[in-house]
């Protein structure tokens, strides 16, 4: 008992320091956010030529990082791989936080946050962003229902509001249906985010259909990577997060193969642009391969973001080393963020002029302002904070079998004949 | 039995329903792809003669005053575009009022929409300021209100008086061919392009009559005559946006001769 108390006390100290650090960043972000709302977007370094910057990258990245939720839920409830259920639980919670981060960043980024509801009331079904908004809103609802049992299982909830806790936990029954809806909604908007860039005629480097595929595939690598990384980190930092390493190894193996697919698409996509000179597109590609984005592209996206993790995750010996595996997963996450940044910036750092006989590339510049960095860091800190809280109080990383919670899908799969 | 276990056919049913929803969505999408709003027998276009334009910028200033545009935004930009025969050539660029307007297609709340008479409108009460239209516009014709505009407009009253309300901070704004002048003029029985009160402010302000405005559906209008008599071009026609702003490339002849010939 004494040892336990000592242990908890030690943990609490380190834990508190960690929370205090995150709270400080969140506080700075909140101050920056208030400044943005009070003074308007003039405090950013965005311009009419580069209207989307750091915040959009955070927005796109946090949505990509949430992709683990729909993938693992689909694996558990549609493919019937029910042993992954505890990982789906982690991924769903991370998804909820990821989408909350996206909405926070969007509220900062749009000029009239007071009119955010317009997107739900006034429809232009032709607009990719309309589709994304609809899917994100619906999917956030799905995630809220999917994560409701996590909140219902909370000790404090069960003690204080047993009736509500029971209701929330009972929503677990909906999980298989939600997995289907979630799969549809996620496939739609993860790829539509790429298409939102891909339909832009005015931005030659972006005007290609491949972006939907690349956004989808990179999200399928990045999302589960974060889920596994968070599980492994939690397991090492606290005793509250028991994991089944077999599951994590399987998922990392899967991520390795997704990365191979992603690398193929990415290389094919880039090579296809080298075939002939196309005004704007060719210059855009050389901006990625030789210009200001080249370090990001070669090192961030290709080498560290894809090639190195492929070796670490597909080679069995390397994969079994937990440190290397965590490094690889972290690199995948970084690579997906780098990809989002590169796509957003490549489209805006270069555009074609419209003057007759002078349809030439025009280069622009963008470096985020301090306020943008602070507000962005605040949103990221919020995400890390929420995941920390989830690990500490909501058991989001817990691979121990739960006895009192029978799986609905398990019934359906094992006893289909006992339906009526 | 109270707790229905999920059956395979339930999943299939759900998938079918999902498919139907997505199919329906596609139908809606095809049907509503930037359809113009309302009916009109007019098709307003602007013809800008580069042979006449001296780059004085009166159009920009008149536009700022009549539309109450802040000094750091130009709905109509005048750009130097090189020399022909030792003479500087200019390109005056309002909103192109594209027939296939990328901004209208991408706007998620339909704050940008196209009227049947060809004018691409902005609903400033609806715009949420996402700036997707700015990225989509190939002509940089759109400007975001990064900061509030509370000061007196330096272009007023020298260049005219505001005829439309100011836009708030946080929305995107752009040239609208002075739709308010056209609509008011038509209701008073005036002819846009002929009567000053019904014609865009930049056209009225131009001291060298480099700009002509009118109805392309009327074969007798000035714009129709100019465009049938003279070679013209539009900006970035390769994109298929079908702008409603035509340019007459620079040449020795003046526009007066051109108009006389056309008549």
Interface residues (C-beta under 8 A of the other chain):
Chain A: X39 X40 X41 X42 X44 X46 X48 X49 X51 X52 X78 X109 X110 X111 X112 X115 X116 X118 X119 X122 X123 X124 X125 X126 X127 X128 X129 X130 X133 X173 X176 X177 X180 X181 X184 X188 X196 X199 X200 X201 X202 X203 X347 X348 X352 X354 X355 X356 X357 X358 X359 X408 X409 X411 X412 X415 X416 X418 X419 X420
Chain B: X1 X3 X4 X5 X6 X7 X8 X11 X14 X15 X18 X22 X25 X28 X29 X32 X33 X34 X79 X81 X82 X91 X93 X102 X105 X106 X107 X108 X109 X110 X111 X126 X127 X128 X129 X130 X131 X132 X134 X135 X136 X137 X138 X139 X140 X142 X143 X144 X145 X146 X147 X148 X168 X169 X170 X171 X172 X233 X235 X236 X239 X240 X241 X247 X249
